[in-house]
Amino acid sequence: MPDPNLAGMSGRSRKSTRPARHWIVTLDSARLRQARTERGLSRDKLAAEAGVSRRTMARLESGPAASCHRATLYRIAASLGDDPVPVITALTGGLGDEAAAAPGRRPEVPGPVLSWQCSRTFTTGHDQIPVARAFLGRVLHGCPMTFEAQLICTELMTNAVLHSRSARPGGRFVVRAEVREHDYIWLEVEDQGGIWTTREQPGQGGRGLQIVAALSDYWDIKGDDDGRIVCSRIDWPGPGQ
């Protein structure tokens, strides 16, 4: 699949990938503080484990309610519990999506359906993960689900470079993306197979795939010792979502 050779971002552009309202949720700040305290985590510690800034975490706990990107909520929930789903339910407490409460919100009107595909092979190593993220950001420029797609691929690429045969000297992994506008984004990360090892730090095991499952409308693992492909589909947000 040819690289469209899109020029521009060397990293994620906050302006071009700013979350649309249908990706914003509202959480209960008091419940967040309580959940963090019950687990013996300081605010700074939770921020570091969830991969968000201390300023963002302080805002989310300033209450009584605060809005954030869905992916941020998933990150925090995954850091607070082995199963993020009940944590998310507890933190949102029925507050729901910010977009759902927005009166008179106009539905998005789909334009002509466009589609494209691309792929790129990367050598193994943590230094290649931000390079692959930047590549994906360029490919998905303008898509409302760019941040989610980058987060999913980051988790899958980390698995590849840590726990598969791609981790060996000279190893590689492949990132593929297919976009069908107003329909879906399809993502694949292919490693060189082998049995996934479990060298995660204590308390971290399995979280990456839980995040992938939470953000994906569909995902699957295919392959064996000779090669493995993990795929994920993110459905395009429809009108009113």
Backbone as CSV, one residue per row, in Angstrom:
resi,resn,N_x,N_y,N_z,CA_x,CA_y,CA_z,C_x,C_y,C_z
1,MET,0.847,-1.191,0.000,0.000,0.000,0.000,0.880,1.237,0.000
2,PRO,0.708,2.135,-0.920,1.626,3.268,-1.054,1.455,4.295,0.054
3,ASP,2.550,4.891,0.430,2.532,5.997,1.381,2.051,7.241,0.641
4,PRO,0.990,7.905,1.100,0.511,9.104,0.411,1.480,10.272,0.508
5,ASN,2.537,10.113,1.335,3.585,11.130,1.425,3.009,12.491,1.795
6,LEU,2.098,12.439,2.774,1.513,13.684,3.245,2.550,14.451,4.051
7,ALA,2.705,15.714,3.743,3.710,16.517,4.431,3.062,17.257,5.589
8,GLY,3.903,17.772,6.496,3.354,18.634,7.529,3.851,18.295,8.907
9,MET,2.987,17.685,9.736,3.257,17.560,11.143,4.447,16.653,11.420
10,SER,5.327,17.110,12.301,6.369,16.245,12.827,5.901,15.579,14.108
11,GLY,4.767,16.003,14.618,4.148,15.425,15.808,2.681,15.767,15.789
12,ARG,1.963,15.387,16.875,0.536,15.634,16.889,0.256,17.127,16.992
13,SER,-0.523,17.644,16.064,-0.898,19.050,16.081,-2.141,19.219,16.932
14,ARG,-2.032,19.939,18.020,-3.189,20.131,18.880,-4.308,20.881,18.152
15,LYS,-3.920,21.743,17.244,-4.941,22.510,16.529,-5.706,21.625,15.558
16,SER,-5.003,20.764,14.826,-5.652,19.961,13.795,-6.347,18.745,14.359
17,THR,-5.970,18.292,15.559,-6.592,17.096,16.115,-7.328,17.405,17.413
18,ARG,-7.715,18.640,17.597,-8.462,19.008,18.790,-9.746,18.191,18.848
19,PRO,-10.073,17.590,20.010,-11.230,16.707,20.072,-12.530,17.416,19.709
20,ALA,-13.330,16.766,18.871,-14.667,17.264,18.600,-15.540,16.989,19.823
21,ARG,-16.701,17.638,19.901,-17.519,17.534,21.097,-18.006,16.111,21.351
22,HIS,-18.147,15.308,20.295,-18.636,13.953,20.534,-17.576,13.063,21.168
23,TRP,-16.336,13.575,21.359,-15.319,12.794,22.055,-15.088,13.300,23.480
24,ILE,-15.960,14.201,23.948,-15.792,14.791,25.270,-16.773,14.166,26.254
25,VAL,-16.276,13.816,27.440,-17.120,13.267,28.501,-16.963,14.129,29.749
26,THR,-17.920,14.006,30.652,-17.895,14.728,31.916,-17.741,13.733,33.051
27,LEU,-16.798,13.989,33.942,-16.607,13.093,35.081,-16.841,13.835,36.388
28,ASP,-17.101,13.062,37.434,-17.351,13.585,38.773,-16.008,13.786,39.466
29,SER,-15.646,15.039,39.737,-14.330,15.332,40.303,-14.156,14.727,41.692
30,ALA,-15.217,14.748,42.498,-15.123,14.193,43.852,-14.878,12.689,43.804
31,ARG,-15.523,12.002,42.865,-15.313,10.558,42.745,-13.902,10.245,42.266
32,LEU,-13.365,11.097,41.412,-11.993,10.903,40.966,-11.024,11.048,42.131
33,ARG,-11.220,12.084,42.936,-10.350,12.273,44.103,-10.462,11.091,45.061
34,GLN,-11.685,10.611,45.266,-11.902,9.482,46.174,-11.230,8.215,45.650
35,ALA,-11.389,7.935,44.362,-10.793,6.732,43.778,-9.268,6.788,43.874
36,ARG,-8.705,7.960,43.629,-7.247,8.111,43.715,-6.768,7.892,45.141
37,THR,-7.475,8.490,46.117,-7.087,8.375,47.523,-7.195,6.937,48.005
38,GLU,-8.263,6.241,47.603,-8.455,4.850,48.017,-7.325,3.950,47.532
39,ARG,-6.704,4.313,46.425,-5.612,3.508,45.873,-4.244,4.003,46.325
40,GLY,-4.241,4.987,47.215,-2.990,5.463,47.781,-2.103,6.200,46.801
41,LEU,-2.713,6.862,45.823,-1.939,7.573,44.809,-2.012,9.077,45.047
42,SER,-0.885,9.734,44.912,-0.905,11.191,44.912,-1.423,11.672,43.562
43,ARG,-1.793,12.934,43.493,-2.279,13.476,42.225,-1.193,13.408,41.152
44,ASP,0.039,13.765,41.547,1.138,13.741,40.583,1.451,12.320,40.121
45,LYS,1.357,11.349,41.040,1.622,9.954,40.689,0.590,9.446,39.689
46,LEU,-0.694,9.754,39.926,-1.744,9.318,38.999,-1.552,9.979,37.641
47,ALA,-1.200,11.269,37.640,-0.968,11.966,36.376,0.147,11.298,35.584
48,ALA,1.235,10.928,36.269,2.363,10.294,35.596,1.981,8.927,35.036
49,GLU,1.249,8.130,35.825,0.874,6.793,35.379,-0.133,6.848,34.234
50,ALA,-1.014,7.856,34.247,-2.032,7.972,33.203,-1.520,8.690,31.964
51,GLY,-0.331,9.285,32.049,0.224,9.976,30.899,-0.453,11.301,30.595
52,VAL,-0.935,11.995,31.634,-1.537,13.316,31.451,-0.735,14.317,32.274
53,SER,-0.912,15.588,31.976,-0.145,16.607,32.682,-0.702,16.817,34.087
54,ARG,0.143,17.312,34.981,-0.308,17.619,36.342,-1.362,18.714,36.329
55,ARG,-1.237,19.634,35.381,-2.229,20.711,35.276,-3.598,20.152,34.902
56,THR,-3.611,19.198,33.959,-4.878,18.578,33.569,-5.489,17.825,34.737
57,MET,-4.673,17.059,35.465,-5.198,16.298,36.593,-5.755,17.228,37.663
58,ALA,-5.071,18.347,37.905,-5.575,19.309,38.889,-6.911,19.877,38.445
59,ARG,-7.049,20.162,37.163,-8.325,20.686,36.652,-9.441,19.664,36.798
60,LEU,-9.132,18.405,36.522,-10.154,17.360,36.599,-10.620,17.127,38.034
61,GLU,-9.768,17.425,39.007,-10.136,17.218,40.398,-10.683,18.484,41.057
62,SER,-10.795,19.570,40.295,-11.207,20.839,40.894,-12.704,20.905,41.129
63,GLY,-13.467,20.056,40.485,-14.887,19.786,40.725,-15.810,20.992,40.763
64,PRO,-17.108,20.683,40.913,-17.680,19.351,41.159,-17.691,18.423,39.942
65,ALA,-17.592,18.987,38.739,-17.546,18.167,37.532,-16.561,18.798,36.558
66,ALA,-15.959,17.963,35.733,-14.985,18.462,34.761,-15.091,17.635,33.491
67,SER,-14.820,18.280,32.362,-14.887,17.586,31.077,-13.477,17.227,30.614
68,CYS,-13.385,16.122,29.883,-12.101,15.708,29.333,-12.347,14.838,28.105
69,HIS,-11.279,14.580,27.366,-11.344,13.706,26.215,-11.577,12.266,26.686
70,ARG,-12.330,11.494,25.916,-12.592,10.107,26.294,-11.307,9.320,26.495
71,ALA,-10.323,9.531,25.626,-9.071,8.792,25.755,-8.370,9.121,27.075
72,THR,-8.469,10.391,27.536,-7.899,10.762,28.826,-8.587,10.008,29.945
73,LEU,-9.915,9.908,29.869,-10.659,9.164,30.878,-10.242,7.700,30.896
74,TYR,-10.072,7.087,29.725,-9.658,5.688,29.667,-8.274,5.505,30.286
75,ARG,-7.371,6.439,30.020,-6.026,6.360,30.584,-6.077,6.395,32.113
76,ILE,-6.852,7.330,32.645,-6.968,7.465,34.101,-7.600,6.224,34.698
77,ALA,-8.669,5.732,34.064,-9.366,4.551,34.577,-8.451,3.330,34.572
78,ALA,-7.635,3.188,33.522,-6.716,2.050,33.438,-5.644,2.125,34.519
79,SER,-5.305,3.326,34.959,-4.313,3.493,36.018,-4.909,3.268,37.402
80,LEU,-6.242,3.369,37.503,-6.921,3.214,38.791,-7.417,1.794,39.036
81,GLY,-7.469,0.964,38.007,-7.984,-0.386,38.195,-7.586,-1.301,37.062
82,ASP,-7.544,-2.609,37.374,-7.194,-3.585,36.349,-8.245,-3.648,35.246
83,ASP,-9.501,-3.397,35.597,-10.585,-3.359,34.609,-11.089,-1.920,34.534
84,PRO,-10.796,-1.189,33.450,-11.168,0.228,33.377,-12.671,0.479,33.313
85,VAL,-13.454,-0.489,32.817,-14.869,-0.233,32.542,-15.641,0.164,33.794
86,PRO,-15.609,-0.610,34.909,-16.346,-0.169,36.105,-15.815,1.126,36.690
87,VAL,-14.517,1.381,36.514,-13.950,2.645,37.007,-14.533,3.816,36.221
88,ILE,-14.632,3.646,34.904,-15.224,4.688,34.061,-16.662,4.948,34.471
89,THR,-17.419,3.879,34.703,-18.819,4.018,35.133,-18.901,4.779,36.443
90,ALA,-17.997,4.455,37.383,-18.008,5.132,38.677,-17.641,6.609,38.554
91,LEU,-16.669,6.910,37.709,-16.205,8.294,37.582,-17.203,9.178,36.860
92,THR,-17.887,8.620,35.849,-18.856,9.442,35.120,-20.154,9.572,35.894
93,GLY,-20.530,8.542,36.647,-21.681,8.642,37.550,-22.955,9.100,36.891
94,GLY,-23.146,8.722,35.611,-24.368,9.105,34.919,-24.369,10.521,34.398
95,LEU,-23.212,11.218,34.514,-23.156,12.597,34.019,-23.233,12.644,32.505
96,GLY,-22.689,11.587,31.847,-22.862,11.457,30.405,-21.918,12.330,29.608
97,ASP,-22.114,12.303,28.300,-21.292,13.083,27.386,-21.685,14.541,27.405
98,GLU,-20.688,15.399,27.347,-20.944,16.833,27.295,-21.749,17.187,26.052
99,ALA,-21.470,16.489,24.959,-22.151,16.801,23.710,-23.644,16.514,23.788
100,ALA,-24.011,15.479,24.581,-25.419,15.115,24.657,-26.241,16.213,25.306
101,ALA,-25.567,17.004,26.175,-26.293,18.056,26.870,-26.251,19.386,26.138
102,ALA,-25.610,19.432,25.010,-25.476,20.683,24.280,-26.743,20.966,23.486
103,PRO,-27.519,21.984,23.854,-28.767,22.248,23.156,-28.535,22.765,21.743
104,GLY,-29.364,22.302,20.835,-29.334,22.820,19.475,-28.101,22.459,18.696
105,ARG,-27.406,21.392,19.112,-26.199,21.007,18.386,-26.568,20.507,16.996
106,ARG,-25.941,21.053,15.999,-26.248,20.699,14.617,-25.512,19.421,14.235
107,PRO,-26.207,18.454,13.646,-25.520,17.230,13.226,-24.537,17.509,12.106
108,GLU,-23.481,16.689,12.081,-22.502,16.828,11.015,-23.069,16.273,9.712
109,VAL,-22.834,16.970,8.643,-23.343,16.556,7.338,-22.212,15.909,6.554
110,PRO,-22.345,14.610,6.256,-21.262,13.939,5.539,-21.051,14.519,4.148
111,GLY,-19.818,14.575,3.729,-19.508,14.986,2.371,-19.254,13.765,1.523
112,PRO,-18.636,13.926,0.368,-18.329,12.779,-0.480,-17.415,11.800,0.252
113,VAL,-17.662,10.500,0.068,-16.869,9.484,0.743,-15.512,9.340,0.058
114,LEU,-14.448,9.519,0.816,-13.092,9.354,0.324,-12.435,8.241,1.127
115,SER,-11.512,7.537,0.512,-10.806,6.493,1.229,-9.360,6.439,0.750
116,TRP,-8.473,6.020,1.648,-7.076,5.843,1.279,-6.436,4.847,2.232
117,GLN,-5.321,4.279,1.791,-4.577,3.303,2.569,-3.103,3.665,2.557
118,CYS,-2.381,3.246,3.596,-0.947,3.453,3.614,-0.331,2.491,4.619
119,SER,0.955,2.276,4.515,1.668,1.438,5.473,3.126,1.874,5.513
120,ARG,3.785,1.543,6.616,5.207,1.842,6.726,5.842,0.845,7.693
121,THR,7.046,0.430,7.370,7.803,-0.488,8.221,8.798,0.302,9.059
122,PHE,8.868,-0.038,10.348,9.773,0.645,11.275,10.711,-0.373,11.903
123,THR,11.924,0.041,12.157,12.842,-0.814,12.888,12.457,-0.817,14.352
124,THR,12.830,-1.882,15.048,12.417,-2.006,16.442,13.125,-0.969,17.311
125,GLY,12.519,-0.673,18.442,13.110,0.288,19.374,12.103,1.336,19.795
126,HIS,12.208,1.763,21.072,11.275,2.772,21.589,11.374,4.087,20.831
127,ASP,12.546,4.408,20.295,12.699,5.684,19.593,11.886,5.728,18.303
128,GLN,11.443,4.557,17.806,10.659,4.537,16.590,9.168,4.765,16.842
129,ILE,8.738,4.616,18.090,7.312,4.769,18.388,6.841,6.201,18.143
130,PRO,7.531,7.246,18.626,7.088,8.607,18.284,7.173,8.904,16.798
131,VAL,8.139,8.294,16.100,8.224,8.470,14.643,7.000,7.879,13.976
132,ALA,6.588,6.682,14.438,5.395,6.042,13.878,4.136,6.830,14.217
133,ARG,4.078,7.403,15.422,2.928,8.236,15.800,2.821,9.453,14.883
134,ALA,3.962,10.077,14.597,3.957,11.251,13.720,3.507,10.864,12.318
135,PHE,3.977,9.721,11.835,3.543,9.220,10.528,2.033,9.035,10.502
136,LEU,1.493,8.410,11.556,0.052,8.175,11.615,-0.702,9.495,11.695
137,GLY,-0.145,10.475,12.413,-0.788,11.778,12.495,-0.893,12.452,11.144
138,ARG,0.153,12.320,10.317,0.107,12.902,8.981,-0.920,12.195,8.111
139,VAL,-0.940,10.871,8.201,-1.870,10.078,7.382,-3.320,10.384,7.745
140,LEU,-3.582,10.568,9.036,-4.953,10.749,9.506,-5.306,12.220,9.703
141,HIS,-4.503,13.103,9.167,-4.731,14.534,9.355,-6.168,14.914,8.997
142,GLY,-6.851,15.562,9.933,-8.218,16.005,9.707,-9.283,15.022,10.155
143,CYS,-8.913,13.766,10.468,-9.901,12.786,10.939,-10.236,13.076,12.402
144,PRO,-11.495,12.955,12.792,-11.868,13.261,14.175,-11.341,12.238,15.173
145,MET,-10.895,11.061,14.704,-10.451,10.017,15.627,-8.937,9.855,15.623
146,THR,-8.205,10.873,15.178,-6.754,10.755,15.057,-6.095,10.436,16.389
147,PHE,-6.469,11.130,17.449,-5.829,10.914,18.745,-6.066,9.494,19.237
148,GLU,-7.307,8.979,19.088,-7.602,7.612,19.507,-6.776,6.608,18.712
149,ALA,-6.664,6.837,17.402,-5.901,5.933,16.549,-4.428,5.920,16.961
150,GLN,-3.864,7.087,17.261,-2.472,7.147,17.690,-2.273,6.439,19.027
151,LEU,-3.242,6.593,19.928,-3.128,5.941,21.231,-3.191,4.422,21.085
152,ILE,-4.126,3.935,20.272,-4.243,2.495,20.034,-2.941,1.947,19.458
153,CYS,-2.434,2.598,18.419,-1.209,2.116,17.783,-0.011,2.204,18.711
154,THR,0.030,3.197,19.572,1.121,3.293,20.536,1.148,2.074,21.447
155,GLU,-0.034,1.677,21.935,-0.102,0.493,22.795,0.342,-0.753,22.036
156,LEU,-0.109,-0.898,20.795,0.227,-2.093,20.011,1.700,-2.095,19.606
157,MET,2.237,-0.927,19.258,3.655,-0.852,18.903,4.534,-1.146,20.107
158,THR,4.113,-0.691,21.284,4.880,-0.971,22.496,4.926,-2.466,22.758
159,ASN,3.790,-3.155,22.575,3.785,-4.608,22.702,4.766,-5.247,21.728
160,ALA,4.771,-4.743,20.497,5.630,-5.335,19.467,7.107,-5.196,19.812
161,VAL,7.517,-4.003,20.257,8.948,-3.774,20.489,9.421,-4.322,21.827
162,LEU,8.490,-4.682,22.710,8.880,-5.217,24.006,8.717,-6.729,24.111
163,HIS,7.632,-7.252,23.512,7.207,-8.600,23.863,7.105,-9.581,22.700
164,SER,7.527,-9.206,21.511,7.478,-10.123,20.375,8.876,-10.309,19.812
165,ARG,8.989,-11.120,18.769,10.283,-11.309,18.121,10.784,-10.033,17.446
166,SER,9.912,-9.070,17.283,10.344,-7.781,16.739,11.323,-7.088,17.673
167,ALA,11.361,-7.519,18.936,12.273,-6.908,19.914,13.717,-7.328,19.685
168,ARG,13.957,-8.352,18.890,15.312,-8.829,18.650,16.102,-7.826,17.804
169,PRO,17.423,-7.852,17.905,18.237,-6.957,17.054,17.885,-7.143,15.578
170,GLY,17.697,-6.042,14.894,17.302,-6.098,13.493,15.829,-6.320,13.277
171,GLY,15.058,-6.347,14.368,13.617,-6.581,14.259,12.896,-5.396,13.646
172,ARG,11.641,-5.611,13.319,10.834,-4.564,12.700,9.366,-4.794,13.013
173,PHE,8.579,-3.751,12.819,7.128,-3.867,12.895,6.527,-2.984,11.814
174,VAL,5.307,-3.290,11.429,4.636,-2.583,10.343,3.362,-1.942,10.870
175,VAL,3.136,-0.698,10.505,1.906,0.016,10.841,1.123,0.248,9.553
176,ARG,-0.140,-0.131,9.554,-1.002,0.077,8.396,-2.245,0.851,8.838
177,ALA,-2.741,1.674,7.960,-3.967,2.428,8.230,-4.801,2.508,6.968
178,GLU,-6.082,2.321,7.132,-7.041,2.508,6.041,-8.144,3.436,6.542
179,VAL,-8.428,4.454,5.795,-9.449,5.424,6.178,-10.565,5.411,5.135
180,ARG,-11.763,5.300,5.605,-12.941,5.504,4.774,-13.750,6.595,5.449
181,GLU,-13.698,7.781,4.877,-14.305,8.945,5.523,-15.781,8.717,5.795
182,HIS,-16.202,9.166,6.979,-17.582,9.045,7.453,-18.004,7.601,7.644
183,ASP,-17.024,6.671,7.714,-17.343,5.265,7.933,-16.453,4.695,9.045
184,TYR,-15.149,4.592,8.820,-14.281,3.991,9.829,-12.814,4.296,9.540
185,ILE,-11.986,4.045,10.568,-10.534,3.938,10.422,-10.164,2.513,10.793
186,TRP,-9.390,1.843,9.939,-8.914,0.491,10.210,-7.409,0.557,10.435
187,LEU,-6.950,-0.019,11.546,-5.547,0.035,11.930,-4.994,-1.373,12.093
188,GLU,-3.736,-1.545,11.731,-3.048,-2.812,11.944,-1.618,-2.534,12.388
189,VAL,-1.164,-3.310,13.357,0.249,-3.334,13.719,0.701,-4.785,13.613
190,GLU,1.684,-5.028,12.765,2.179,-6.385,12.527,3.570,-6.535,13.130
191,ASP,3.731,-7.560,13.989,5.053,-7.846,14.531,5.575,-9.155,13.927
192,GLN,6.705,-9.615,14.418,7.352,-10.788,13.823,7.046,-12.076,14.568
193,GLY,5.947,-12.062,15.330,5.465,-13.289,15.940,6.183,-13.658,17.219
194,GLY,6.060,-14.923,17.577,6.588,-15.386,18.850,5.538,-15.238,19.931
195,ILE,5.783,-15.875,21.042,4.847,-15.794,22.167,5.084,-14.479,22.891
196,TRP,4.025,-13.709,23.067,4.160,-12.457,23.801,4.628,-12.760,25.204
197,THR,5.725,-12.149,25.615,6.194,-12.302,26.981,5.427,-11.369,27.883
198,THR,5.596,-11.515,29.191,4.848,-10.704,30.151,5.817,-10.033,31.107
199,ARG,6.621,-9.136,30.555,7.629,-8.470,31.376,7.161,-7.092,31.835
200,GLU,5.838,-6.856,31.829,5.348,-5.561,32.271,5.713,-5.330,33.730
201,GLN,5.786,-4.086,34.107,6.026,-3.742,35.492,4.819,-4.155,36.319
202,PRO,5.005,-4.408,37.641,3.874,-4.806,38.489,2.734,-3.802,38.390
203,GLY,1.536,-4.342,38.236,0.361,-3.481,38.142,0.063,-2.990,36.758
204,GLN,0.953,-3.276,35.787,0.757,-2.756,34.443,0.284,-3.816,33.450
205,GLY,0.344,-5.106,33.826,0.061,-6.180,32.894,-1.315,-6.092,32.260
206,GLY,-1.366,-6.153,30.952,-2.641,-6.214,30.248,-3.327,-4.900,30.033
207,ARG,-2.830,-3.816,30.622,-3.525,-2.544,30.506,-3.578,-2.040,29.078
208,GLY,-2.491,-2.243,28.333,-2.444,-1.736,26.964,-3.572,-2.286,26.123
209,LEU,-3.794,-3.596,26.180,-4.854,-4.203,25.383,-6.236,-3.819,25.912
210,GLN,-6.351,-3.547,27.206,-7.628,-3.070,27.742,-7.963,-1.694,27.168
211,ILE,-6.949,-0.854,27.026,-7.169,0.462,26.433,-7.566,0.311,24.968
212,VAL,-6.883,-0.593,24.253,-7.235,-0.854,22.855,-8.687,-1.304,22.750
213,ALA,-9.088,-2.229,23.631,-10.462,-2.733,23.600,-11.469,-1.636,23.908
214,ALA,-11.114,-0.749,24.842,-12.042,0.314,25.230,-12.233,1.345,24.127
215,LEU,-11.177,1.613,23.363,-11.247,2.648,22.334,-11.718,2.126,20.981
216,SER,-11.683,0.805,20.783,-12.014,0.224,19.485,-13.481,-0.182,19.426
217,ASP,-14.078,-0.033,18.259,-15.402,-0.606,18.027,-15.295,-2.087,17.685
218,TYR,-14.118,-2.505,17.213,-13.809,-3.908,16.966,-12.301,-4.054,16.987
219,TRP,-11.813,-5.172,17.548,-10.393,-5.434,17.485,-10.166,-6.934,17.546
220,ASP,-9.008,-7.393,17.054,-8.737,-8.819,17.002,-7.229,-9.037,16.899
221,ILE,-6.796,-10.241,17.257,-5.400,-10.646,17.136,-5.352,-11.858,16.215
222,LYS,-4.527,-11.769,15.177,-4.417,-12.861,14.212,-2.947,-13.211,14.018
223,GLY,-2.673,-14.511,13.790,-1.311,-14.919,13.517,-0.811,-15.961,14.489
224,ASP,0.486,-16.244,14.403,1.108,-17.271,15.231,2.580,-16.900,15.432
225,ASP,3.413,-17.928,15.676,4.824,-17.661,15.938,5.552,-17.035,14.757
226,ASP,5.013,-17.189,13.555,5.674,-16.667,12.366,5.343,-15.201,12.093
227,GLY,4.328,-14.690,12.729,3.926,-13.307,12.510,2.565,-13.059,13.123
228,ARG,2.364,-11.856,13.619,1.102,-11.530,14.300,0.620,-10.167,13.835
229,ILE,-0.677,-10.067,13.619,-1.301,-8.794,13.275,-2.398,-8.511,14.293
230,VAL,-2.318,-7.351,14.918,-3.400,-6.887,15.781,-4.111,-5.773,15.032
231,CYS,-5.418,-5.944,14.841,-6.189,-4.966,14.073,-7.222,-4.294,14.968
232,SER,-7.583,-3.084,14.592,-8.559,-2.295,15.344,-9.367,-1.455,14.372
233,ARG,-10.673,-1.368,14.609,-11.531,-0.498,13.812,-12.173,0.531,14.732
234,ILE,-12.097,1.784,14.311,-12.775,2.875,15.019,-13.836,3.426,14.083
235,ASP,-15.074,3.321,14.476,-16.157,3.808,13.630,-16.224,5.325,13.649
236,TRP,-16.535,5.892,12.498,-16.665,7.350,12.381,-17.872,7.808,13.193
237,PRO,-17.732,8.879,13.959,-18.879,9.363,14.740,-20.011,9.827,13.824
238,GLY,-21.222,9.378,14.104,-22.367,9.767,13.303,-22.998,11.040,13.798
239,PRO,-24.005,11.547,13.101,-24.697,12.771,13.515,-25.256,12.613,14.919
240,GLY,-25.020,13.614,15.738,-25.559,13.612,17.080,-24.748,12.846,18.082
241,GLN,-23.658,12.211,17.676,-22.834,11.466,18.612,-21.680,12.321,19.136
